[in-house]
Amino acid sequence: MRLLYTDSTGHHMPVNFRICDKSEGKTKNDYILEMLIEVLVWGLKPPTPTKSVQTLHIPETPKY
């Protein structure tokens, strides 16, 4: 499972990932939340995260 950052031109860049291990008993949402929290702690400041099937796209913060 990948967490992607999407810039204002639509280019996607992977910023985090997880290998899903069913023995951990976690859902895809659990993994996504873990990854999102990690990148926020690292300093990524997305305006709005959006989720697609197995990838979370984080749009670039607009520059004014």
KOLVEX-977421 format. One record per residue (C-alpha): residue in one letter; x, y, z; residue number from 1. Coordinates in steps of 0.25 Angstrom, whole numbers. Last residue first. Example, Ala and Ser with C-alpha at 12.3 -4.5 7.8 and 13.67 -1.06 7.14 Angstrom:
PAVEX r    xx    yy    zz   k
PAVEX S    55    -4    29   2
PAVEX A    49   -18    31   1
***
This chain:
PAVEX r    xx    yy    zz   k
PAVEX Y    -2   128   -13  64
PAVEX K     4   114   -13  63
PAVEX P    -6   103   -13  62
PAVEX T    -3    92    -3  61
PAVEX E     0    79   -12  60
PAVEX P   -11    69   -12  59
PAVEX I    -9    56    -3  58
PAVEX H   -13    44   -11  57
PAVEX L   -16    32    -2  56
PAVEX T   -14    19   -10  55
PAVEX Q   -21     5    -9  54
PAVEX V   -35     9   -15  53
PAVEX S   -33    24   -15  52
PAVEX K   -33    33    -3  51
PAVEX T   -32    48    -3  50
PAVEX P   -24    57     7  49
PAVEX T   -27    71     7  48
PAVEX P   -18    83     9  47
PAVEX P    -6    75    11  46
PAVEX K     5    79    21  45
PAVEX L    17    70    21  44
PAVEX G    25    72    33  43
PAVEX W    31    58    37  42
PAVEX V    19    58    47  41
PAVEX L     9    59    36  40
PAVEX V    16    48    28  39
PAVEX E    15    39    40  38
PAVEX I     1    42    43  37
PAVEX L    -3    39    29  36
PAVEX M     4    26    29  35
PAVEX E    -2    21    41  34
PAVEX L   -16    26    36  33
PAVEX I   -14    18    23  32
PAVEX Y   -10     5    31  31
PAVEX D   -22     6    40  30
PAVEX N   -31     9    28  29
PAVEX K   -25    -3    20  28
PAVEX T   -30   -12    33  27
PAVEX K   -20   -17    43  26
PAVEX G   -21   -31    49  25
PAVEX E    -6   -32    50  24
PAVEX S    -6   -46    43  23
PAVEX K   -12   -40    31  22
PAVEX D     1   -33    28  21
PAVEX C     0   -22    18  20
PAVEX I    13   -16    14  19
PAVEX R    13    -1    16  18
PAVEX F    17    11     9  17
PAVEX N    21    26    10  16
PAVEX V    24    38     2  15
PAVEX P    22    33   -13  14
PAVEX M    21    44   -23  13
PAVEX H     9    47   -32  12
PAVEX H     9    58   -43  11
PAVEX G    -4    65   -45  10
PAVEX T     1    79   -48   9
PAVEX S    -2    84   -34   8
PAVEX D     6    73   -27   7
PAVEX T     0    59   -23   6
PAVEX Y     7    53   -11   5
PAVEX L     5    38   -11   4
PAVEX L     3    28     1   3
PAVEX R     6    14    -4   2
PAVEX M     0     0     0   1
***
